Amino acid sequence: MDFNKNRYMWITAICIILVSLLVIVVHKNDLMLGSLSKLDNDDVRYIRSGKHLLETGQLIYYNPTTSLSAFIMPGLSLIIAGIMWIFGTGDIGMFAFRMFQVILTAASAIFVYKITEYIAGTKTAKIAITCIALYVPIYYVADLFLTEAFFTFTLTGMTYQCLLALNKNRGRDYVWLGLWIAAAVYFRPTAALFPLTIGIIWLFQRRGIVYMIKNTLILSVTIVICLSPWWIRNYQVFHEFIPLTNSSANPYLLGMLIFEQEPADFIKHYPDLYNAWSHGTEEEQKALANKIFAFQIKHHPISFISWLLFGKLIRLIIIPFYWTPVLGIPYVAAGAVHLILLYFGVAGVISLVKKRNRNGMILCAVMAYFIVVYLPFFTFERYFYPTMFLLISAAALGVQQYGPRLRDKWNVRFNRKTAA
């Protein structure tokens, strides 16, 4: 990329890196969710998983001595192990990992700039990357040992490549798209069904049957080749085909509980079943979730469906992933910016749909997939954080179109009050 042509983009990305570096230096390990000695949260378990993988070549998550795991996708553990192989398992290795995440966060912002530029032009792209830089949770997430920063990078890269593939009509673009999808799956299994979204886009664009068959084969072969090492490993260890993970049952079961509360009516009717299966095997938890779903639909259809369609959606998107303040920036300030961006993001999506913006509709399809795919499961703000980057692209369009109108209305009201 030419620096002079994209000067604002590069300067903003550098500012993101510098602020993130400041957060790392100031907070050190203060933002960690769990304790390295107690292993009581996801981040410290990932750190332990990476260290154990480096030392033994074995992927574990909960028990480091007796249980090989397919509970998580291996992407983050592999990255941690690789960085610690170079920089060591101590503080320098921890710092190097965080700096790598910082670079990926800045790269994600650049992808948002390029996505927005592709859809609405350079002026809107500048607004988008500015909004990313002002979105405080990015500096919090860049400090954590979680999948969010890596998945955000793969999601934004995948979305940009999707725009290229659907516009350029070149086979190599679908190879690259397959690589991006596979990379995303290695961090979050929810990306696995994304090719279905591409198929739906093809149908709406009325692509020819030959085009769809050819590029389906390209995508499929690329993804299969990339994921086959994981499948082979799982078959060797567990003697069964595990395409993604064997941990989806618990999030699915939790997703059936309204506000995470135990279903009192169901327990009253099936106390032994609930007590036995709620902490049982993967198959038992899935079966229990299906039984709770059927029971709720039969006995509490309105409240349960409202929760599934609206309550979980609101819970997913309305709260920013900002659990601990950074650099003294309060949660209220971060939450206010989040809500403002949501407002303009929705406005931008509506504008793209009304205008039937071809590339904008592709962006909306990607966002819709990564919202809907979480609704059957337990939903909370961590899962929406990567999609927020894409929504900020739409928010930039909303700011450009509706920001001046809101400013003019505010000035009129202010002048009236001043005159009175």
C-alpha positions in Angstrom: 0.0 0.0 0.0 1.3 3.5 -0.9 2.0 5.4 2.3 1.2 8.9 0.9 -2.1 7.7 -0.6 -3.1 6.1 2.7 -1.4 8.4 5.0 -4.4 8.9 7.4 -4.9 5.1 7.6 -1.3 4.4 8.5 -1.0 7.3 11.0 -4.2 6.1 12.8 -3.0 2.5 12.9 0.3 3.7 14.4 -1.6 5.7 17.0 -3.6 2.5 17.9 -0.3 0.6 18.3 1.2 3.4 20.6 -1.9 3.6 22.8 -2.1 -0.2 23.1 1.6 -0.3 24.0 1.0 2.3 26.7 -1.8 0.1 28.1 0.5 -3.0 28.2 3.2 -1.0 30.0 0.9 0.6 32.5 -1.3 -2.4 33.3 1.1 -5.4 32.9 -0.9 -8.4 34.1 -3.5 -6.3 35.9 -6.2 -7.0 33.3 -6.0 -10.7 33.4 -9.3 -12.4 34.0 -7.9 -15.3 36.0 -5.1 -16.3 38.3 -2.0 -18.2 36.9 -1.9 -20.2 40.1 -5.6 -21.1 40.2 -6.2 -21.4 36.5 -9.8 -20.1 37.1 -10.6 -18.4 33.7 -10.2 -18.8 30.0 -7.1 -16.6 29.6 -4.9 -18.4 32.1 -6.1 -21.7 30.8 -5.0 -20.7 27.3 -1.6 -19.6 28.6 -1.2 -22.9 30.4 -2.4 -24.7 27.2 0.2 -22.9 25.1 3.0 -23.6 27.6 2.1 -27.3 27.8 1.9 -27.6 24.0 5.4 -26.0 23.8 6.8 -28.4 26.4 5.2 -31.7 25.5 3.6 -31.2 22.0 0.2 -32.1 23.6 -2.9 -29.9 23.4 -4.7 -29.7 26.7 -7.1 -27.2 28.3 -8.3 -28.3 31.8 -6.1 -31.2 32.9 -2.5 -30.9 31.9 -1.4 -34.4 32.8 -4.2 -36.9 32.0 -6.5 -35.4 29.4 -5.7 -34.4 25.8 -8.4 -32.0 24.6 -10.6 -31.1 21.7 -12.5 -28.7 24.0 -11.0 -25.7 22.2 -9.8 -25.0 18.7 -6.0 -25.1 18.7 -5.3 -21.7 17.0 -4.6 -19.6 20.1 -2.6 -22.3 21.9 -0.4 -22.7 18.8 0.2 -19.0 18.6 1.1 -18.8 22.3 3.4 -21.8 22.0 5.1 -20.3 18.9 5.8 -16.9 20.5 7.0 -18.5 23.7 9.3 -20.8 21.8 11.0 -17.6 20.4 10.8 -15.3 23.4 10.5 -17.7 26.4 7.6 -18.5 28.8 8.3 -15.6 31.2 7.4 -11.9 31.2 9.2 -11.3 27.8 7.2 -14.0 26.2 3.9 -12.5 27.6 4.9 -9.1 26.4 5.8 -10.4 22.9 2.4 -12.1 22.7 0.6 -8.9 23.6 2.6 -6.9 21.1 1.7 -9.4 18.4 -2.0 -8.9 19.3 -1.5 -5.1 19.2 -0.2 -5.4 15.6 -3.1 -7.6 14.6 -5.6 -5.1 16.2 -4.0 -2.3 14.1 -4.2 -4.6 11.1 -7.9 -5.3 11.8 -8.5 -1.5 11.8 -6.7 -1.3 8.4 -9.0 -4.0 7.1 -12.0 -2.0 8.3 -10.6 1.0 6.5 -10.2 -1.0 3.2 -13.7 -2.6 3.6 -15.3 0.8 4.1 -13.4 2.4 1.3 -14.5 -0.5 -1.0 -18.1 0.2 0.0 -18.4 3.9 0.4 -15.2 5.7 -0.5 -12.1 7.1 1.2 -13.9 9.8 3.2 -16.1 7.3 4.9 -13.1 5.0 5.4 -11.3 7.7 7.4 -14.4 8.0 9.7 -14.4 4.3 10.2 -10.8 3.9 11.2 -11.2 7.0 13.5 -14.1 5.3 15.2 -12.1 2.1 15.7 -9.3 4.2 17.3 -11.8 5.8 19.7 -13.4 2.5 20.6 -11.8 1.9 24.0 -12.4 -1.9 24.2 -9.8 -2.5 21.5 -7.1 -1.4 23.9 -8.5 -3.7 26.6 -8.8 -6.8 24.3 -5.3 -6.3 22.9 -3.9 -7.0 26.4 -5.9 -10.2 27.0 -4.9 -13.8 26.3 -8.1 -14.7 24.5 -9.2 -15.5 20.9 -10.9 -12.1 20.3 -8.0 -10.2 18.8 -7.0 -13.1 16.5 -10.5 -13.8 15.4 -11.2 -10.1 14.8 -8.2 -10.1 12.5 -9.3 -13.2 10.6 -12.9 -11.9 10.4 -12.0 -8.5 9.0 -9.5 -10.1 6.6 -12.1 -12.7 5.5 -14.7 -10.0 4.9 -12.3 -7.9 2.8 -11.3 -11.0 0.8 -15.0 -11.8 0.4 -15.6 -8.5 -1.2 -12.7 -9.1 -3.6 -13.8 -12.6 -4.5 -17.4 -11.5 -5.2 -16.3 -8.6 -7.3 -13.2 -9.8 -9.2 -14.5 -13.3 -10.1 -11.0 -14.8 -10.0 -10.4 -18.4 -8.8 -7.4 -17.3 -6.7 -9.5 -15.0 -4.7 -11.6 -17.9 -3.6 -8.5 -19.8 -2.6 -7.5 -16.8 -0.4 -11.0 -16.7 0.9 -10.9 -20.4 1.9 -7.6 -19.7 3.7 -9.1 -16.9 5.7 -12.2 -18.9 6.6 -10.0 -21.9 7.7 -7.8 -19.5 9.8 -11.0 -18.1 11.4 -12.2 -21.6 12.2 -9.0 -22.4 14.0 -9.9 -19.7 16.5 -13.7 -19.8 16.5 -15.6 -22.8 15.2 -18.6 -20.5 14.6 -16.9 -19.5 11.3 -17.3 -23.0 9.9 -20.7 -22.5 8.3 -19.8 -19.1 6.8 -19.6 -20.6 3.2 -23.4 -21.1 3.4 -23.6 -17.3 3.5 -21.5 -17.0 0.4 -23.8 -19.5 -1.3 -26.8 -17.3 -0.4 -25.1 -14.2 -1.8 -24.4 -16.1 -5.0 -28.1 -17.0 -5.3 -29.2 -13.3 -4.7 -26.6 -12.2 -7.3 -28.0 -14.9 -9.7 -24.6 -16.4 -10.4 -24.4 -19.2 -13.0 -24.4 -22.8 -11.9 -20.9 -23.4 -13.4 -19.6 -20.4 -11.5 -21.1 -21.7 -8.2 -19.9 -25.3 -8.6 -16.3 -24.2 -9.6 -15.9 -21.8 -6.7 -17.6 -24.2 -4.2 -15.0 -26.8 -5.1 -12.2 -24.3 -4.7 -13.5 -23.1 -1.3 -14.2 -26.7 -0.1 -10.8 -28.1 -1.1 -8.9 -25.2 0.4 -10.8 -25.4 3.7 -10.5 -29.2 3.9 -6.8 -29.2 3.3 -6.3 -26.5 6.0 -8.5 -28.3 8.6 -7.3 -31.8 7.9 -4.4 -31.7 10.3 -6.9 -31.0 13.1 -9.2 -33.8 12.0 -6.3 -36.3 11.7 -5.1 -35.3 15.2 -8.5 -35.7 16.7 -9.1 -39.1 15.1 -5.7 -40.3 16.3 -6.4 -39.2 19.9 -10.1 -39.8 20.3 -10.7 -42.5 17.6 -13.6 -40.5 16.2 -14.2 -37.7 13.7 -14.4 -34.4 15.5 -14.6 -31.7 12.9 -14.4 -28.7 15.3 -14.6 -29.2 19.1 -16.5 -31.4 21.5 -17.5 -28.5 23.8 -20.6 -27.1 22.1 -23.1 -28.8 24.3 -22.5 -26.7 27.4 -22.9 -23.3 25.6 -26.0 -24.8 23.8 -27.5 -25.9 27.2 -26.8 -22.4 28.7 -28.4 -20.9 25.7 -31.7 -22.5 26.6 -31.8 -20.9 30.0 -33.5 -17.6 30.2 -31.2 -15.1 31.9 -29.0 -18.1 32.8 -31.6 -19.1 35.4 -32.4 -22.8 35.9 -35.8 -23.7 34.4 -37.9 -24.2 37.5 -40.9 -25.7 35.7 -38.7 -28.2 33.8 -36.8 -29.2 37.0 -40.1 -29.7 38.8 -41.2 -32.2 36.1 -37.8 -33.8 35.5 -35.6 -33.3 38.6 -33.6 -36.5 38.3 -33.0 -36.0 34.6 -31.8 -32.3 35.0 -29.5 -33.2 37.9 -28.0 -36.1 36.1 -27.5 -34.5 32.7 -26.8 -30.9 33.4 -23.2 -31.8 34.2 -23.1 -35.0 32.2 -21.5 -36.0 28.9 -21.5 -33.9 25.7 -24.4 -36.0 24.4 -26.4 -35.8 27.6 -26.1 -32.0 27.8 -27.2 -31.7 24.1 -30.1 -34.0 24.8 -31.1 -32.0 27.9 -30.9 -28.7 26.0 -33.2 -30.1 23.3 -35.7 -31.3 26.0 -35.7 -27.9 27.7 -36.3 -26.2 24.3 -39.3 -28.5 23.6 -40.6 -28.0 27.1 -40.4 -24.2 26.9 -41.9 -24.0 23.5 -44.9 -26.1 24.7 -45.5 -24.4 28.1 -44.0 -20.9 27.7 -43.9 -20.2 24.0 -44.2 -16.4 24.0 -41.7 -15.6 26.7 -39.2 -18.2 25.5 -39.4 -17.2 21.8 -39.1 -13.6 22.8 -36.0 -14.4 24.8 -34.5 -16.4 21.9 -35.2 -13.7 19.3 -34.8 -10.5 21.2 -33.5 -11.0 24.7 -30.4 -12.9 23.6 -29.8 -10.5 20.7 -29.9 -7.5 23.0 -27.6 -9.2 25.5 -25.2 -10.0 22.7 -24.8 -6.5 21.2 -25.8 -3.9 23.7 -22.9 -4.2 26.2 -19.3 -3.5 25.2 -16.6 -6.1 26.0 -14.8 -3.8 28.5 -14.8 -5.6 31.9 -11.9 -3.6 33.4 -11.1 0.1 32.8 -7.8 0.9 31.0 -5.8 4.1 31.5 -8.5 5.3 33.9 -11.2 5.5 31.2 -14.5 4.6 33.0 -16.9 2.0 31.8 -19.6 4.6 31.4 -17.6 6.5 28.8 -16.8 3.3 26.9 -20.4 2.2 27.1 -21.6 5.6 25.8 -19.3 5.4 22.8 -20.5 1.8 22.2 -24.1 2.8 22.2 -23.5 5.8 19.9 -21.7 3.5 17.4 -24.5 1.0 17.6 -27.0 3.8 16.8 -25.0 5.0 13.7 -24.3 1.4 12.8 -27.9 0.5 12.6 -28.5 3.7 10.6 -25.7 2.8 8.2 -27.1 -0.7 7.7 -30.6 0.7 7.0 -29.0 3.1 4.4 -27.1 0.3 2.7 -30.2 -1.9 2.5 -32.4 0.9 1.2 -29.9 1.8 -1.5 -29.2 -1.8 -2.3 -25.5 -1.1 -2.2 -24.1 -4.3 -3.7 -20.9 -4.4 -1.5 -22.8 -3.0 1.5 -25.2 -5.9 1.3 -22.3 -8.3 1.4 -21.1 -6.6 4.6 -24.6 -6.8 6.1 -24.7 -10.5 5.2 -21.4 -11.2 7.0 -22.6 -9.3 10.1 -26.0 -11.1 10.0 -24.3 -14.5 9.9 -22.0 -13.7 12.9 -25.0 -12.5 14.9 -27.4 -15.2 14.1 -24.9 -18.1 14.6 -24.6 -17.2 18.3 -28.2 -17.0 19.1 -28.8 -20.7 19.7 -26.0 -20.7 22.3 -25.0 -18.7 25.4 -24.6 -15.1 24.3 -22.6 -12.3 25.8 -20.5 -9.3 24.8 -17.3 -11.2 24.1 -18.8 -12.9 21.2 -20.0 -9.7 19.5 -16.7 -7.8 19.9 -15.2 -9.0 16.5 -18.5 -8.2 14.7 -18.4 -4.7 16.2 -15.5 -3.9 13.9 -17.7 -4.6 10.9 -20.6 -2.7 12.3 -18.3 0.3 12.8 -17.8 0.2 9.0 -21.5 0.7 8.6 -21.5 3.3 11.5 -19.0 5.4 9.5 -21.6 5.7 6.7 -24.3 6.5 9.3 -22.1 9.2 10.8 -21.3 10.7 7.3 -25.0 10.7 6.3 -26.8 11.6 9.5 -24.1 13.2 11.7 -24.5 16.7 10.0 -28.3 16.5 10.3 -28.1 15.8 14.1 -25.5 18.6 14.5 -27.7 21.1 12.7 -30.7 20.1 14.8 -28.6 20.5 17.9 -27.4 23.9 16.8 -31.0 25.1 16.1 -32.2 23.9 19.6 -29.1 25.5 21.3 -29.6 28.8 19.4 -33.3 28.9 20.4 -32.4 28.3 24.1 -29.7 31.0 23.9 -32.1 33.5 22.3 -34.7 32.8 24.9 
